[in-house]
Amino acid sequence: MEFAYLGPRGTFTEAALRRLPEAKGARTTPKSSVAEVLDAVRRGEVDAGFVPLENSQEGTVTVTADELAGGDPLVIAGEVVLPVTFVLASERPADRITSVASHPHALAQVRRYLRRELPEARATEALSTAEAAERVARGEVDACVCAPFTAEAAGLTVQDFDIGDNPSAETRFVHVVRPGPPPEPTGNDITSLAVYIDYDRVGALLAVLTEFAIRGINLIRIESRPTGEGLGRYAFFLDCNGHLADARMGEALKGLHRICADVRYLGSYRRDRSDDPVSPPPGQTDADFADAAAWLDSLRERGHR
């Protein structure tokens, strides 16, 4: 197995990749952008990709969502949720720091710290926290916001620890592959979708949500992204409890296919959490759906039961 991931080496993405069971013993290749990672998977240059998808403070990593919704299809085969801790790394004392570099999501998660401690410093965006650390090492900027292991790898001095505005911050990373059969259900799974609604129909989004609600499927996340077709045209990204193999999920997907302009299946995979799943209400379990299907088959065969 060979994985491409958002590099360079020393990023949070590489740290999360080490936690992915499927990556044990695999070759890993850093790429400079999310698009490069996913295109390498599409072209078959690597077996899988690993990229950030969502942050608990800043929300969806939009470039990842847009790449999954467009272009040749890819599917998510797994996820890793990584707690995020930031440090300020520099060879200068705080009173001599005039510029700070980091990934945009990292800078957003230390806004209050920078405003309080380095109000005069200019924030500069980098492709990754590791690239920001390299820029400090080359003398291009005075300081960077990164992980402790990133600062150590770059040979930088940590000037301040735990500078994040939210001590509970975490980032969700996804294992992406070319389309194929999904992993087996585990009983604690997520199914991800990109849904394009019919904009000329009143209540189109409500109809989408109803397909899940009437089947007792819990939505974990719903977020809109512009399609590029014009103002007001959006794709909706949905994460929901359940697996493609579940009877309830299958019925919901069939319903979406009937009423939506398009539905892109983005994968069914194990959750990287042990949270208790939300149970469906009475009459909406997989067993209830199986019983109802058997009853209908009996009516069709015998005319009564």
Backbone as CSV, one residue per row, in Angstrom:
resi,resn,N_x,N_y,N_z,CA_x,CA_y,CA_z,C_x,C_y,C_z
1,MET,0.839,-1.202,0.000,0.000,0.000,0.000,0.871,1.247,0.000
2,GLU,0.434,2.256,-0.765,1.091,3.556,-0.735,0.040,4.636,-0.541
3,PHE,0.269,5.512,0.441,-0.627,6.615,0.756,0.020,7.929,0.344
4,ALA,-0.751,8.805,-0.283,-0.374,10.206,-0.423,-1.112,10.987,0.658
5,TYR,-0.461,12.008,1.197,-1.105,12.801,2.240,-0.682,14.253,2.111
6,LEU,-1.440,15.146,2.755,-1.121,16.565,2.714,0.143,16.814,3.521
7,GLY,1.208,17.169,2.823,2.485,17.389,3.473,2.794,18.857,3.646
8,PRO,4.073,19.170,3.881,5.222,18.264,3.943,5.217,17.439,5.227
9,ARG,6.292,16.699,5.428,6.386,15.873,6.632,6.384,16.762,7.866
10,GLY,5.771,16.221,8.928,5.691,16.980,10.164,4.370,17.693,10.372
11,THR,3.384,17.465,9.481,2.083,18.104,9.617,1.180,17.297,10.554
12,PHE,0.065,17.933,10.952,-0.958,17.219,11.703,-1.487,16.042,10.880
13,THR,-1.554,16.222,9.559,-2.057,15.146,8.701,-1.178,13.906,8.819
14,GLU,0.133,14.089,8.821,1.028,12.932,8.967,0.854,12.280,10.330
15,ALA,0.676,13.089,11.378,0.470,12.531,12.713,-0.813,11.711,12.763
16,ALA,-1.883,12.206,12.116,-3.144,11.466,12.095,-3.020,10.190,11.261
17,LEU,-2.271,10.262,10.157,-2.095,9.095,9.291,-1.457,7.934,10.055
18,ARG,-0.580,8.244,10.986,0.064,7.184,11.776,-0.949,6.425,12.623
19,ARG,-2.108,7.027,12.890,-3.139,6.373,13.703,-4.099,5.522,12.873
20,LEU,-4.024,5.628,11.547,-4.943,4.903,10.682,-4.508,3.444,10.563
21,PRO,-5.344,2.488,10.966,-4.936,1.074,10.915,-4.504,0.629,9.519
22,GLU,-5.191,1.096,8.486,-4.879,0.664,7.126,-3.522,1.157,6.647
23,ALA,-2.952,2.141,7.330,-1.671,2.700,6.898,-0.475,2.054,7.582
24,LYS,-0.706,1.103,8.480,0.406,0.446,9.164,1.301,-0.269,8.152
25,GLY,2.563,0.099,8.121,3.508,-0.537,7.206,3.442,-0.020,5.780
26,ALA,2.581,0.953,5.500,2.440,1.470,4.136,3.517,2.504,3.828
27,ARG,3.831,2.663,2.533,4.677,3.767,2.098,3.844,5.042,2.105
28,THR,4.437,6.138,2.501,3.703,7.404,2.568,4.450,8.471,1.775
29,THR,3.684,9.232,0.988,4.256,10.255,0.118,3.570,11.587,0.382
30,PRO,4.304,12.597,0.846,3.680,13.910,1.068,3.432,14.645,-0.244
31,LYS,2.316,15.370,-0.303,1.994,16.235,-1.435,1.762,17.645,-0.902
32,SER,1.863,18.630,-1.795,1.813,20.020,-1.342,0.405,20.584,-1.224
33,SER,-0.614,19.863,-1.706,-1.986,20.356,-1.604,-2.958,19.192,-1.565
34,VAL,-4.178,19.483,-1.095,-5.235,18.464,-1.072,-5.543,17.988,-2.483
35,ALA,-5.608,18.922,-3.434,-5.903,18.545,-4.818,-4.863,17.577,-5.378
36,GLU,-3.588,17.801,-5.076,-2.542,16.890,-5.553,-2.704,15.503,-4.959
37,VAL,-3.068,15.433,-3.683,-3.283,14.136,-3.037,-4.396,13.377,-3.744
38,LEU,-5.531,14.026,-3.936,-6.690,13.333,-4.494,-6.499,13.020,-5.977
39,ASP,-5.816,13.885,-6.707,-5.539,13.578,-8.114,-4.593,12.385,-8.244
40,ALA,-3.649,12.249,-7.307,-2.750,11.090,-7.334,-3.532,9.798,-7.122
41,VAL,-4.561,9.850,-6.288,-5.420,8.677,-6.087,-6.221,8.405,-7.355
42,ARG,-6.791,9.439,-7.940,-7.598,9.271,-9.160,-6.791,8.654,-10.290
43,ARG,-5.543,9.083,-10.420,-4.704,8.584,-11.517,-4.117,7.205,-11.240
44,GLY,-4.294,6.701,-10.033,-3.753,5.394,-9.685,-2.285,5.420,-9.336
45,GLU,-1.720,6.605,-9.095,-0.309,6.694,-8.716,-0.072,6.173,-7.307
46,VAL,-1.091,6.254,-6.453,-1.041,5.725,-5.085,-2.328,4.959,-4.834
47,ASP,-2.319,4.148,-3.797,-3.506,3.352,-3.475,-4.563,4.161,-2.744
48,ALA,-4.137,5.157,-1.980,-5.074,5.892,-1.142,-4.525,7.273,-0.828
49,GLY,-5.421,8.161,-0.414,-5.037,9.494,0.029,-5.517,9.738,1.444
50,PHE,-4.933,10.744,2.089,-5.298,11.070,3.463,-5.245,12.582,3.610
51,VAL,-6.403,13.178,3.893,-6.518,14.641,3.894,-7.438,15.097,5.019
52,PRO,-7.306,16.348,5.460,-8.226,16.881,6.470,-9.578,17.204,5.835
53,LEU,-10.665,16.957,6.584,-12.006,17.237,6.087,-12.758,18.245,6.948
54,GLU,-12.522,18.219,8.267,-13.363,19.032,9.143,-12.610,19.376,10.415
55,ASN,-12.820,20.596,10.894,-12.240,21.034,12.155,-13.356,21.453,13.096
56,SER,-13.211,21.120,14.368,-14.279,21.381,15.327,-14.514,22.863,15.558
57,GLN,-13.545,23.701,15.209,-13.688,25.137,15.425,-13.983,25.885,14.140
58,GLU,-13.334,25.503,13.042,-13.474,26.246,11.787,-14.379,25.571,10.770
59,GLY,-14.891,24.377,11.104,-15.814,23.708,10.198,-15.114,22.943,9.088
60,THR,-15.816,22.779,7.970,-15.337,21.970,6.858,-14.103,22.581,6.196
61,VAL,-13.154,21.716,5.830,-12.026,22.128,4.986,-12.576,22.171,3.563
62,THR,-12.875,23.368,3.100,-13.682,23.513,1.885,-13.022,22.908,0.651
63,VAL,-11.702,22.996,0.550,-11.048,22.449,-0.637,-11.251,20.937,-0.707
64,THR,-11.255,20.253,0.441,-11.487,18.811,0.439,-12.916,18.503,0.036
65,ALA,-13.876,19.217,0.616,-15.276,18.987,0.276,-15.533,19.221,-1.206
66,ASP,-14.988,20.304,-1.750,-15.209,20.612,-3.158,-14.567,19.573,-4.072
67,GLU,-13.396,19.088,-3.692,-12.733,18.059,-4.502,-13.525,16.747,-4.502
68,LEU,-14.101,16.392,-3.363,-14.875,15.156,-3.290,-16.192,15.272,-4.056
69,ALA,-16.747,16.475,-4.082,-18.018,16.673,-4.775,-17.852,16.773,-6.283
70,GLY,-16.665,17.161,-6.758,-16.433,17.329,-8.183,-15.346,16.410,-8.696
71,GLY,-15.186,16.387,-10.014,-14.151,15.547,-10.608,-14.521,14.085,-10.590
72,ASP,-13.573,13.239,-10.980,-13.817,11.799,-10.973,-14.117,11.342,-9.552
73,PRO,-15.102,10.445,-9.391,-15.542,10.072,-8.039,-14.444,9.411,-7.201
74,LEU,-14.461,9.735,-5.923,-13.652,9.089,-4.901,-14.565,8.803,-3.725
75,VAL,-14.180,7.853,-2.874,-14.994,7.544,-1.703,-14.121,7.512,-0.452
76,ILE,-14.751,7.805,0.670,-14.074,7.769,1.966,-14.146,6.349,2.509
77,ALA,-13.001,5.818,2.929,-12.943,4.453,3.457,-12.646,4.420,4.955
78,GLY,-12.367,5.568,5.565,-12.068,5.595,6.995,-11.809,7.008,7.455
79,GLU,-11.744,7.194,8.757,-11.491,8.518,9.322,-10.634,8.401,10.570
80,VAL,-9.957,9.501,10.903,-9.204,9.637,12.151,-9.518,11.023,12.709
81,VAL,-9.891,11.087,13.983,-10.127,12.368,14.656,-8.950,12.618,15.587
82,LEU,-8.251,13.729,15.362,-7.013,14.023,16.084,-7.168,15.290,16.925
83,PRO,-6.926,15.216,18.241,-6.880,16.452,19.043,-5.762,17.354,18.541
84,VAL,-6.013,18.647,18.530,-5.075,19.604,17.949,-4.528,20.522,19.037
85,THR,-3.191,20.551,19.164,-2.519,21.425,20.122,-1.495,22.277,19.374
86,PHE,-1.524,23.590,19.618,-0.638,24.507,18.901,0.409,25.121,19.828
87,VAL,1.568,25.429,19.226,2.625,26.179,19.925,3.043,27.343,19.045
88,LEU,3.689,28.316,19.657,4.344,29.398,18.919,5.824,29.077,18.874
89,ALA,6.366,28.914,17.670,7.770,28.541,17.498,8.527,29.675,16.822
90,SER,9.669,30.035,17.392,10.476,31.118,16.839,11.849,31.120,17.492
91,GLU,12.811,31.699,16.827,14.121,31.920,17.426,14.233,33.328,18.011
92,ARG,13.135,34.060,17.980,13.117,35.414,18.509,12.201,35.491,19.737
93,PRO,12.485,36.354,20.679,11.549,36.586,21.783,10.293,37.271,21.256
94,ALA,9.212,37.208,22.026,7.919,37.702,21.575,7.953,39.167,21.174
95,ASP,8.740,39.990,21.892,8.737,41.426,21.603,9.466,41.775,20.305
96,ARG,10.081,40.761,19.649,10.770,41.005,18.377,10.094,40.283,17.210
97,ILE,8.943,39.688,17.455,8.226,38.965,16.403,7.310,39.930,15.662
98,THR,7.524,40.082,14.362,6.709,40.985,13.546,5.865,40.241,12.504
99,SER,6.111,38.942,12.316,5.334,38.165,11.346,5.170,36.736,11.850
100,VAL,3.980,36.174,11.633,3.654,34.809,12.072,2.995,34.082,10.908
101,ALA,3.481,32.896,10.574,2.938,32.118,9.460,2.309,30.832,9.960
102,SER,1.270,30.383,9.249,0.697,29.070,9.500,-0.380,28.791,8.454
103,HIS,-0.924,27.585,8.507,-2.074,27.234,7.673,-3.261,28.098,8.092
104,PRO,-4.134,28.496,7.166,-5.265,29.358,7.534,-6.117,28.818,8.671
105,HIS,-6.367,27.507,8.698,-7.179,26.932,9.775,-6.457,27.047,11.113
106,ALA,-5.134,26.908,11.115,-4.383,27.044,12.361,-4.410,28.488,12.854
107,LEU,-4.219,29.428,11.941,-4.266,30.838,12.331,-5.632,31.200,12.908
108,ALA,-6.676,30.645,12.322,-8.026,30.940,12.807,-8.249,30.415,14.217
109,GLN,-7.539,29.364,14.581,-7.744,28.757,15.902,-6.890,29.383,16.996
110,VAL,-6.060,30.375,16.633,-5.259,31.080,17.644,-5.471,32.590,17.537
111,ARG,-6.613,33.007,16.985,-6.877,34.434,16.783,-6.740,35.231,18.069
112,ARG,-7.411,34.753,19.118,-7.414,35.513,20.374,-6.011,35.602,20.960
113,TYR,-5.254,34.504,20.861,-3.885,34.517,21.378,-3.037,35.551,20.626
114,LEU,-3.105,35.545,19.300,-2.300,36.485,18.517,-2.717,37.925,18.788
115,ARG,-4.019,38.141,18.920,-4.495,39.493,19.180,-4.027,39.990,20.551
116,ARG,-3.964,39.065,21.505,-3.578,39.432,22.875,-2.068,39.541,23.039
117,GLU,-1.325,38.572,22.502,0.104,38.491,22.758,0.968,39.138,21.677
118,LEU,0.494,39.136,20.425,1.295,39.671,19.314,0.426,40.594,18.450
119,PRO,-0.115,41.630,19.034,-1.076,42.462,18.302,-0.484,43.160,17.082
120,GLU,0.815,43.380,17.053,1.438,44.088,15.934,1.991,43.144,14.868
121,ALA,1.972,41.846,15.137,2.558,40.887,14.187,1.625,40.658,12.991
122,ARG,2.212,40.539,11.811,1.458,40.291,10.588,1.266,38.784,10.405
123,ALA,0.026,38.345,10.213,-0.260,36.922,9.982,-0.121,36.604,8.500
124,THR,0.622,35.524,8.191,0.875,35.119,6.808,0.428,33.678,6.619
125,GLU,-0.366,33.417,5.579,-0.867,32.070,5.344,0.189,31.203,4.659
126,ALA,0.192,29.913,5.043,1.078,28.918,4.433,0.241,27.711,4.018
127,LEU,0.802,26.863,3.157,0.060,25.685,2.704,-0.136,24.675,3.821
128,SER,0.734,24.688,4.828,0.630,23.761,5.948,1.402,24.340,7.127
129,THR,1.182,23.769,8.302,1.946,24.198,9.478,3.413,23.840,9.322
130,ALA,3.697,22.714,8.655,5.093,22.319,8.452,5.804,23.272,7.502
131,GLU,5.103,23.721,6.450,5.723,24.695,5.545,6.003,25.999,6.288
132,ALA,5.086,26.383,7.184,5.298,27.601,7.974,6.561,27.467,8.821
133,ALA,6.754,26.283,9.432,7.956,26.059,10.239,9.215,26.137,9.382
134,GLU,9.147,25.610,8.153,10.296,25.684,7.255,10.615,27.137,6.891
135,ARG,9.592,27.951,6.733,9.807,29.361,6.400,10.481,30.102,7.556
136,VAL,10.123,29.711,8.792,10.811,30.301,9.945,12.274,29.885,9.941
137,ALA,12.532,28.600,9.689,13.907,28.096,9.682,14.751,28.778,8.605
138,ARG,14.099,29.171,7.484,14.837,29.850,6.402,14.944,31.359,6.635
139,GLY,14.320,31.855,7.695,14.388,33.272,8.002,13.418,34.137,7.223
140,GLU,12.403,33.522,6.575,11.452,34.287,5.773,10.386,34.964,6.629
141,VAL,10.037,34.353,7.769,9.111,34.947,8.735,9.709,34.751,10.125
142,ASP,9.184,35.501,11.069,9.767,35.464,12.413,9.309,34.275,13.242
143,ALA,8.050,33.843,13.052,7.487,32.804,13.922,6.424,32.023,13.170
144,CYS,6.034,30.904,13.745,4.962,30.113,13.143,4.090,29.518,14.239
145,VAL,2.876,29.182,13.853,1.941,28.429,14.691,1.922,27.015,14.154
146,CYS,2.250,26.038,15.002,2.343,24.662,14.527,2.181,23.705,15.702
147,ALA,2.332,22.418,15.425,2.287,21.406,16.482,3.653,21.312,17.154
148,PRO,3.704,20.827,18.402,5.005,20.679,19.066,5.984,19.818,18.275
149,PHE,5.479,18.709,17.676,6.387,17.823,16.936,6.883,18.485,15.643
150,THR,6.099,19.406,15.086,6.522,20.124,13.888,7.683,21.057,14.215
151,ALA,7.562,21.777,15.332,8.640,22.673,15.751,9.920,21.898,16.017
152,GLU,9.782,20.747,16.666,10.957,19.921,16.973,11.633,19.433,15.691
153,ALA,10.810,18.978,14.724,11.374,18.471,13.469,12.105,19.559,12.693
154,ALA,11.631,20.804,12.809,12.263,21.913,12.093,13.412,22.532,12.865
155,GLY,13.675,22.049,14.081,14.766,22.585,14.882,14.485,23.952,15.458
156,LEU,13.199,24.255,15.708,12.819,25.571,16.215,12.594,25.541,17.721
157,THR,12.723,26.680,18.328,12.484,26.817,19.764,11.021,27.173,20.001
158,VAL,10.385,26.458,20.928,8.994,26.765,21.281,8.984,27.911,22.285
159,GLN,8.338,29.001,21.902,8.258,30.174,22.770,7.043,30.135,23.692
160,ASP,5.988,29.423,23.258,4.780,29.353,24.085,4.005,28.096,23.709
161,PHE,3.503,27.388,24.713,2.754,26.147,24.511,1.250,26.388,24.642
162,ASP,0.468,25.445,24.051,-0.992,25.422,24.207,-1.607,26.797,23.964
163,ILE,-1.377,27.324,22.779,-1.849,28.677,22.473,-3.203,28.693,21.772
164,GLY,-3.790,27.547,21.548,-5.086,27.502,20.875,-6.183,28.164,21.688
165,ASP,-7.116,28.807,20.995,-8.223,29.467,21.676,-9.197,28.462,22.284
166,ASN,-9.249,27.266,21.736,-10.166,26.231,22.219,-9.366,24.992,22.599
167,PRO,-9.244,24.677,23.894,-8.445,23.521,24.305,-9.028,22.181,23.862
168,SER,-10.296,22.179,23.427,-10.930,20.930,22.979,-10.897,20.776,21.462
169,ALA,-10.124,21.594,20.768,-10.106,21.567,19.302,-9.625,20.215,18.779
170,GLU,-10.227,19.776,17.698,-9.813,18.533,17.045,-10.127,18.629,15.565
171,THR,-9.399,17.844,14.789,-9.570,17.831,13.337,-9.858,16.412,12.879
172,ARG,-10.759,16.310,11.923,-11.157,15.024,11.345,-10.471,14.858,9.992
173,PHE,-9.764,13.748,9.840,-9.062,13.428,8.600,-9.717,12.203,7.974
174,VAL,-9.672,12.111,6.634,-10.321,10.986,5.959,-9.359,10.253,5.034
175,HIS,-9.564,8.952,4.987,-8.837,8.001,4.137,-9.672,7.842,2.866
176,VAL,-9.113,8.248,1.717,-9.866,8.332,0.460,-9.286,7.358,-0.555
177,VAL,-10.181,6.645,-1.256,-9.761,5.656,-2.252,-10.630,5.790,-3.505
178,ARG,-10.244,5.061,-4.549,-11.087,4.990,-5.736,-12.324,4.144,-5.428
179,PRO,-13.436,4.379,-6.138,-14.679,3.663,-5.820,-14.521,2.153,-5.866
180,GLY,-15.165,1.502,-4.926,-15.170,0.049,-4.817,-16.110,-0.346,-3.699
181,PRO,-16.214,-1.640,-3.405,-17.095,-2.067,-2.322,-16.698,-1.414,-0.999
182,PRO,-17.671,-0.957,-0.216,-17.332,-0.317,1.065,-16.837,-1.338,2.077
183,PRO,-16.140,-0.888,3.121,-15.772,-1.802,4.206,-17.014,-2.428,4.819
184,GLU,-16.850,-3.564,5.471,-17.980,-4.231,6.114,-18.553,-3.354,7.227
185,PRO,-19.860,-3.415,7.466,-20.454,-2.651,8.570,-19.855,-3.060,9.910
186,THR,-19.706,-2.093,10.799,-19.179,-2.354,12.138,-20.217,-2.131,13.226
187,GLY,-21.369,-1.534,12.858,-22.355,-1.154,13.856,-22.141,0.249,14.389
188,ASN,-21.040,0.890,13.989,-20.749,2.263,14.404,-20.149,2.991,13.199
189,ASP,-20.998,3.204,12.181,-20.523,3.673,10.884,-21.123,5.020,10.514
190,ILE,-20.462,5.674,9.565,-20.929,6.912,8.953,-21.111,6.659,7.459
191,THR,-22.163,7.224,6.893,-22.302,7.314,5.445,-22.277,8.785,5.063
192,SER,-21.449,9.137,4.086,-21.304,10.517,3.640,-21.849,10.663,2.225
193,LEU,-22.528,11.788,1.976,-23.171,12.040,0.695,-22.991,13.499,0.299
194,ALA,-22.987,13.759,-1.004,-23.145,15.108,-1.545,-24.445,15.102,-2.334
195,VAL,-25.385,15.955,-1.938,-26.737,15.939,-2.504,-26.992,17.246,-3.236
196,TYR,-27.493,17.136,-4.457,-27.847,18.302,-5.264,-29.367,18.331,-5.392
197,ILE,-29.994,19.369,-4.829,-31.452,19.395,-4.801,-32.003,20.013,-6.073
198,ASP,-33.297,19.795,-6.300,-34.012,20.397,-7.418,-34.442,21.802,-6.999
199,TYR,-33.799,22.829,-7.534,-34.021,24.204,-7.067,-35.348,24.789,-7.519
200,ASP,-36.004,24.156,-8.458,-37.271,24.700,-8.959,-38.470,24.138,-8.202
201,ARG,-38.212,23.437,-7.105,-39.313,22.818,-6.362,-39.319,23.323,-4.931
202,VAL,-40.464,23.841,-4.485,-40.608,24.332,-3.116,-40.455,23.158,-2.141
203,GLY,-39.691,23.382,-1.071,-39.532,22.346,-0.049,-38.574,21.239,-0.432
204,ALA,-37.667,21.500,-1.403,-36.774,20.447,-1.885,-35.831,19.966,-0.790
205,LEU,-35.274,20.899,-0.003,-34.361,20.482,1.062,-35.123,19.747,2.160
206,LEU,-36.321,20.214,2.488,-37.138,19.521,3.488,-37.418,18.087,3.042
207,ALA,-37.665,17.898,1.750,-37.919,16.549,1.243,-36.711,15.649,1.440
208,VAL,-35.496,16.219,1.252,-34.267,15.447,1.481,-34.169,15.019,2.936
209,LEU,-34.359,15.957,3.842,-34.243,15.658,5.265,-35.314,14.654,5.708
210,THR,-36.495,14.739,5.103,-37.580,13.819,5.459,-37.232,12.379,5.120
211,GLU,-36.485,12.174,4.033,-36.096,10.806,3.666,-35.319,10.137,4.799
212,PHE,-34.558,10.920,5.548,-33.814,10.367,6.685,-34.693,10.280,7.929
213,ALA,-35.462,11.324,8.174,-36.246,11.390,9.406,-37.263,10.258,9.495
214,ILE,-37.950,9.959,8.392,-38.996,8.938,8.451,-38.421,7.536,8.583
215,ARG,-37.113,7.416,8.393,-36.466,6.109,8.548,-35.598,6.040,9.803
216,GLY,-35.686,7.064,10.642,-34.950,7.045,11.907,-33.451,7.126,11.752
217,ILE,-32.970,7.785,10.676,-31.527,7.913,10.437,-31.066,9.258,10.990
218,ASN,-30.088,9.230,11.880,-29.603,10.438,12.527,-28.574,11.135,11.651
219,LEU,-28.784,12.426,11.383,-27.820,13.232,10.643,-26.792,13.809,11.608
220,ILE,-25.513,13.554,11.341,-24.425,14.063,12.170,-24.011,15.454,11.715
221,ARG,-24.041,15.680,10.401,-23.573,16.946,9.854,-24.310,17.248,8.571
222,ILE,-24.691,18.520,8.393,-25.224,18.989,7.116,-24.602,20.354,6.844
223,GLU,-24.035,20.515,5.661,-23.356,21.756,5.318,-23.521,22.017,3.831
224,SER,-23.683,23.275,3.458,-23.862,23.625,2.055,-22.574,24.190,1.476
225,ARG,-22.367,23.929,0.185,-21.241,24.494,-0.559,-21.745,24.935,-1.928
226,PRO,-21.301,26.089,-2.423,-21.751,26.539,-3.745,-21.292,25.583,-4.841
227,THR,-22.157,25.411,-5.849,-21.822,24.508,-6.954,-21.025,25.202,-8.049
228,GLY,-20.990,26.555,-8.032,-20.341,27.299,-9.099,-21.269,27.603,-10.258
229,GLU,-22.528,27.163,-10.183,-23.481,27.375,-11.273,-24.179,28.729,-11.182
230,GLY,-23.964,29.452,-10.089,-24.618,30.744,-9.901,-25.027,30.915,-8.459
231,LEU,-25.378,32.158,-8.090,-25.785,32.435,-6.719,-27.026,31.620,-6.362
232,GLY,-27.018,31.086,-5.143,-28.166,30.310,-4.681,-28.141,28.854,-5.074
233,ARG,-27.107,28.423,-5.797,-26.998,27.016,-6.204,-25.986,26.309,-5.297
234,TYR,-26.460,25.357,-4.512,-25.613,24.726,-3.512,-25.713,23.203,-3.564
235,ALA,-24.616,22.570,-3.193,-24.627,21.138,-2.882,-24.649,21.009,-1.367
236,PHE,-25.338,19.997,-0.866,-25.426,19.771,0.568,-24.640,18.515,0.925
237,PHE,-23.690,18.693,1.845,-22.891,17.568,2.319,-23.540,17.015,3.586
238,LEU,-23.792,15.719,3.585,-24.474,15.070,4.694,-23.611,13.934,5.243
239,ASP,-23.460,13.877,6.556,-22.915,12.721,7.251,-24.032,12.176,8.122
240,CYS,-24.275,10.888,8.048,-25.349,10.309,8.835,-24.916,8.976,9.432
241,ASN,-25.524,8.628,10.555,-25.249,7.339,11.195,-25.787,6.213,10.331
242,GLY,-24.951,5.209,10.091,-25.416,4.050,9.348,-24.488,3.698,8.206
243,HIS,-24.793,2.588,7.551,-23.941,2.019,6.511,-24.769,1.724,5.277
244,LEU,-24.132,1.765,4.118,-24.810,1.473,2.859,-25.522,0.126,2.900
245,ALA,-24.988,-0.830,3.643,-25.583,-2.162,3.709,-26.849,-2.209,4.568
246,ASP,-27.092,-1.178,5.383,-28.274,-1.161,6.236,-29.529,-0.979,5.389
247,ALA,-30.592,-1.717,5.753,-31.849,-1.606,5.006,-32.388,-0.178,5.038
248,ARG,-32.348,0.463,6.197,-32.871,1.828,6.313,-32.093,2.789,5.424
249,MET,-30.765,2.653,5.418,-29.942,3.544,4.592,-30.223,3.310,3.113
250,GLY,-30.360,2.056,2.737,-30.668,1.756,1.340,-31.971,2.385,0.897
251,GLU,-33.004,2.307,1.753,-34.286,2.913,1.419,-34.170,4.430,1.302
252,ALA,-33.382,5.048,2.201,-33.196,6.498,2.150,-32.490,6.909,0.868
253,LEU,-31.462,6.162,0.464,-30.732,6.504,-0.754,-31.617,6.351,-1.990
254,LYS,-32.461,5.331,-1.997,-33.389,5.191,-3.121,-34.346,6.374,-3.183
255,GLY,-34.798,6.819,-2.005,-35.678,7.976,-1.965,-34.990,9.232,-2.470
256,LEU,-33.728,9.437,-2.059,-32.976,10.602,-2.522,-32.776,10.566,-4.041
257,HIS,-32.495,9.378,-4.556,-32.278,9.245,-6.000,-33.527,9.646,-6.779
258,ARG,-34.697,9.396,-6.203,-35.951,9.735,-6.883,-36.215,11.237,-6.893
259,ILE,-35.836,11.938,-5.822,-36.279,13.329,-5.666,-35.187,14.369,-5.892
260,CYS,-33.927,13.965,-5.996,-32.820,14.924,-6.106,-32.326,15.044,-7.550
261,ALA,-31.735,16.214,-7.838,-31.118,16.386,-9.148,-29.936,15.441,-9.310
262,ASP,-29.204,15.196,-8.234,-28.076,14.260,-8.269,-27.702,13.907,-6.835
263,VAL,-27.181,12.714,-6.641,-26.678,12.265,-5.341,-25.328,11.607,-5.580
264,ARG,-24.299,12.104,-4.906,-22.978,11.476,-4.996,-22.693,10.765,-3.677
265,TYR,-22.549,9.456,-3.775,-22.206,8.637,-2.602,-20.717,8.808,-2.315
266,LEU,-20.394,9.222,-1.071,-19.005,9.499,-0.698,-18.427,8.471,0.263
267,GLY,-19.163,7.386,0.535,-18.581,6.314,1.318,-19.322,5.978,2.593
268,SER,-19.177,4.729,3.022,-19.631,4.245,4.321,-18.426,3.656,5.029
269,TYR,-18.187,4.051,6.291,-16.947,3.686,6.956,-17.108,3.790,8.469
270,ARG,-16.185,3.156,9.183,-16.223,3.115,10.645,-15.958,4.492,11.236
271,ARG,-16.751,4.856,12.246,-16.501,6.098,12.978,-15.268,5.940,13.861
272,ASP,-14.504,6.997,13.981,-13.352,6.983,14.877,-13.769,7.518,16.247
273,ARG,-14.878,7.026,16.733,-15.396,7.419,18.042,-16.178,6.262,18.616
274,SER,-16.261,6.230,19.931,-17.042,5.187,20.598,-18.324,5.755,21.187
275,ASP,-18.767,6.940,20.675,-20.009,7.527,21.170,-21.157,6.545,20.978
276,ASP,-22.087,6.565,21.903,-23.263,5.712,21.759,-24.079,6.190,20.566
277,PRO,-24.378,5.305,19.604,-25.163,5.727,18.445,-26.589,6.075,18.840
278,VAL,-27.191,6.989,18.078,-28.586,7.363,18.320,-29.474,6.250,17.792
279,SER,-30.291,5.676,18.645,-31.136,4.549,18.252,-32.342,5.035,17.466
280,PRO,-32.752,4.301,16.420,-33.955,4.678,15.676,-35.196,4.444,16.531
281,PRO,-36.251,5.206,16.303,-37.484,5.004,17.065,-38.147,3.688,16.700
282,PRO,-39.122,3.227,17.506,-39.829,1.969,17.209,-40.422,1.983,15.803
283,GLY,-40.274,0.863,15.118,-40.784,0.743,13.762,-39.789,1.133,12.694
284,GLN,-38.579,1.604,13.093,-37.621,2.079,12.107,-36.255,1.418,12.243
285,THR,-36.182,0.275,12.888,-34.937,-0.475,12.950,-34.785,-1.292,11.673
286,ASP,-33.585,-1.832,11.441,-33.391,-2.694,10.278,-34.293,-3.921,10.351
287,ALA,-34.487,-4.440,11.564,-35.372,-5.599,11.725,-36.806,-5.251,11.324
288,ASP,-37.256,-4.054,11.675,-38.602,-3.618,11.288,-38.724,-3.506,9.775
289,PHE,-37.671,-2.991,9.115,-37.710,-2.879,7.665,-37.720,-4.261,7.018
290,ALA,-36.946,-5.194,7.573,-36.923,-6.559,7.032,-38.287,-7.219,7.197
291,ASP,-38.912,-7.009,8.356,-40.231,-7.587,8.594,-41.262,-7.009,7.636
292,ALA,-41.191,-5.683,7.399,-42.133,-5.049,6.490,-41.941,-5.557,5.055
293,ALA,-40.671,-5.761,4.652,-40.400,-6.268,3.307,-40.937,-7.688,3.145
294,ALA,-40.760,-8.513,4.193,-41.281,-9.885,4.138,-42.810,-9.891,4.059
295,TRP,-43.442,-8.982,4.804,-44.902,-8.883,4.778,-45.397,-8.497,3.389
296,LEU,-44.720,-7.521,2.747,-45.117,-7.098,1.404,-44.923,-8.221,0.403
297,ASP,-43.804,-8.954,0.513,-43.574,-10.094,-0.382,-44.687,-11.122,-0.232
298,SER,-45.116,-11.329,1.021,-46.191,-12.290,1.251,-47.487,-11.839,0.605
299,LEU,-47.809,-10.543,0.700,-49.011,-10.026,0.049,-48.953,-10.229,-1.453
300,ARG,-47.801,-9.991,-2.029,-47.664,-10.119,-3.473,-47.758,-11.562,-3.938
301,GLU,-47.307,-12.482,-3.081,-47.341,-13.895,-3.452,-48.698,-14.520,-3.195
302,ARG,-49.342,-14.190,-2.059,-50.563,-14.874,-1.657,-51.808,-13.991,-1.662
303,GLY,-51.576,-12.686,-1.698,-52.725,-11.779,-1.713,-53.212,-11.409,-0.337
304,HIS,-52.736,-12.092,0.709,-53.147,-11.735,2.077,-52.181,-12.371,3.056
305,ARG,-52.202,-11.818,4.289,-51.449,-12.435,5.397,-51.933,-11.830,6.690
